[in-house]
Amino acid sequence: MEAEWTQEAVQRITTENTSLKQRVRQLTTDNRTLDERLKAARSNLRFQDRRVADLEAQIADPSAGAQQ
């Protein structure tokens, strides 16, 4: 590679490659974090959906809510 490219070009490509690797690592970390937050939000949504369903059932049948 060095026979066809100048030392400056090789150095620039090496630096850019290192920068790209760092960016890919950062994006991977960011993706993992966002995925965890999305899973937590979905879990929270499922909990809220169950809570709303329970409240709707209590409104529909007030005697069922008194038994709980």
MOKA-V942273 format. One record per run of one state. SS is the DSSP state (A for helix, B for strand, O for the rest). FROM is the first residue (numbers start at 1). TO is the last residue. If there is no record, write none. Layout:
# MOKA-V942273
SS|FROM|TO / SS|FROM|TO
This chain:
# MOKA-V942273
O|1|6 / A|7|60 / O|61|61 / A|62|67 / O|68|68
